[in-house]
Amino acid sequence: MKLSDINIRDPFVLLHEGVYYLYGTRGATCWGEADGFDVYVSRDLETWSDAIECFHNDGGFFATKNYWAPEVYFVKGAFYMFASFKGENMCRGTAVLKAESPMGPFRLHSDKTVTPRDWECLDGTLYQDRNGDCYMVFCHEWVQAGDGEMAYIRLKDDLSAAVGEAKVLFRASEAPWTKRVRHSSGKEGYVTDGPFLWRTADGTLLMLWASLSEGGYTQGVAVSDNGEITGRFSQLPPLFEKDGGHGMVFRDLQGQLWLTLHSPNEHLQERPVFFPLREEKGERIRM
């Protein structure tokens, strides 16, 4: 099938041993009850397999709804999925699953969610610093925080749990392009979604993240002033402002850099789209 046939949000591409694996939030079950994630497989980024289920809740999993934003990383010989879930009488958060293959089956690796248990959180992503230490970067959700926060927490070496306390990196309203939104409950605030860390060839550390602007769902970028997660992040102009976001960056087999995100941000119409990128001096990636 083609990308235009795939209804997912929050696309994530893993390149492993010459094969591309595409993961994402199932469009049909995004906002309610859910029971799994799929992977799509390609060798050319154009033609993809049908959906292959790589994680399934057989009834014993701790969460039953809002299965969001699966990201898969190959670390120390195994595949780790970071994904967000919501369960009864618990805050939304990101858990870590593990498998021996990028095709799964993925099974719970952490003790439920790794993000702070009293925070409504989503979209945890893996960041490894230059020393190989691992962190989860995630969103403290605006429906609780008001001004949505981007935060990080150190992970144990086996990625099974957090070490220490979460620290806030920045808030959504710090980006001049963000727009205040209103929840169905009447609460107003600013959204943070979809962090993804990318280090450019000159060592610059960028964070892709998404929010709402006058153009709709928008793909933003921030830059660390010291090249690490501990730095101060300042906001750069958005990459995409045409109702698309929750993007990530990957390099293909030929060395070309790509941005993938979902667009439009409309239920059952979301599709993964790919845009070629180039790195430029001066802390930028451009379409």
Stockholm file with secondary structure:
# STOCKHOLM 1.0

chainA/1-287         MKLSDINIRDPFVLLHEGVYYLYGTRGATCWGEADGFDVYVSRDLETWSDAIECFHNDGGFFATKNYWAPEVYFVKGAFYMFASFKGENMCRGTAVLKAESPMGPFRLHSDKTVTPRDWECLDGTLYQDRNGDCYMVFCHEWVQAGDGEMAYIRLKDDLSAAVGEAKVLFRASEAPWTKRVRHSSGKEGYVTDGPFLWRTADGTLLMLWASLSEGGYTQGVAVSDNGEITGRFSQLPPLFEKDGGHGMVFRDLQGQLWLTLHSPNEHLQERPVFFPLREEKGERIRM
#=GR chainA/1-287 SS CCGGGCCEEEEEEEEETTEEEEEEEETTTTTSBCCEEEEEEESSSSSCCCCEEEEECCSCSSCCEEEEEEEEEEETTEEEEEEEEECTTSCCEEEEEEESSTTCCCEEEEEEECSCTTSCEEEEEEEECTTCCEEEEEEECHHHHSBCEEEEEEECTTSSSEEEEEEEEEEGGGSTTCCCEECTTSCEEBCCEEEEEEECTTSCEEEEEEEEETTEEEEEEEEESSSSTTSCEEEEEEEECSSCEEEEEEECTTSCEEEEEEESCSTTTCEEEEEEEEEETTTEEEC
#=GC SS_cons         CCGGGCCEEEEEEEEETTEEEEEEEETTTTTSBCCEEEEEEESSSSSCCCCEEEEECCSCSSCCEEEEEEEEEEETTEEEEEEEEECTTSCCEEEEEEESSTTCCCEEEEEEECSCTTSCEEEEEEEECTTCCEEEEEEECHHHHSBCEEEEEEECTTSSSEEEEEEEEEEGGGSTTCCCEECTTSCEEBCCEEEEEEECTTSCEEEEEEEEETTEEEEEEEEESSSSTTSCEEEEEEEECSSCEEEEEEECTTSCEEEEEEESCSTTTCEEEEEEEEEETTTEEEC
//
